Amino acid sequence: MAGNQTWITEVTLLGFQVDPALDTDVEVLLFWLFSLFYIFSLLANGVIFGLICLDPSLHTPMYFFLSHLAIIDISYASSNVPKMLANLVKHNKTISFVPCIMQTFLYSGFAATECLLLVVMSYDRFVAICHPLHYTVIMNWRVCIVLTFTSWSGGFILSLVQVILLLRLPFCGPQEVNHLFCEILSVLKLACADTWINQVVIFATCVFILVGPLCLMLVSYMRILWAVLKIQSKEGRIKAFSTCLSHLCVVGLLFGIAMVVYMVPDSNQREEQEKILSLFHSLFNPMLKPLIYSLRNAQVKGALYQALQRKRPT
């Protein structure tokens, strides 16, 4: 590394590129809109987590995993959305380099953990539908805790590897990140050295946590579909289809966006599209999951109704 390199201490998050004449009005509008979405996401996921903790009828493996998914969504959005909201109403859109790297670590860690947890949840549904008589034996609480711990630790170990490889690079400019937050591919562009090792590791990680798990989930859901078609009861088939369809919607949103962002070859024309996809991934996806996954579930709605009844004064 050359001795005359200037090391950066802070970077500027460029955010959305809008017409300068409309810049202030658009950013204020986006601030209030995104704030409402963020608050709703926190409240919805918080309600789901609280119901699962407080209602004994929801103390099952499926809802245990779902409670961890709610924690991930709350943490996931909170790791980058507050700074993005602050930048919308500030002229100074800088962030110190260390918090930027921490944001990269948390964002990657929660994303990888969520992917692994969704694989665990698909396995849980596979056992519940294809092996119902052995479900309580196979999915006992010890297995659930081990699978959840493996998802969390695996996700953050993968993220730590990415950050360690990132920090070995010299960063000497430009000091602008063309993104809404410190996402790893955008931060890599600040390096003034060859980043091919980082890109290879990122691609390999995506294969491990996106392509591999997606293939496993597709195989498991094909077997689930075959098992569902054999169910004699119409109500049983509808219930099984409803549960699996909710999971597939979440999987499609998460894995589809992640594959487009991290596995499709990069180009300058795609930068604005990637910002929108990342925004959907970090803000709208956590907001939609409670609606897709839980609040349309009769058991969760029943628990919510009972909780509201208990709070109502007699």
Disulfide bonds with the S-S distance in Angstrom:
Cys100-Cys182 2.00
Cys172-Cys192 2.01
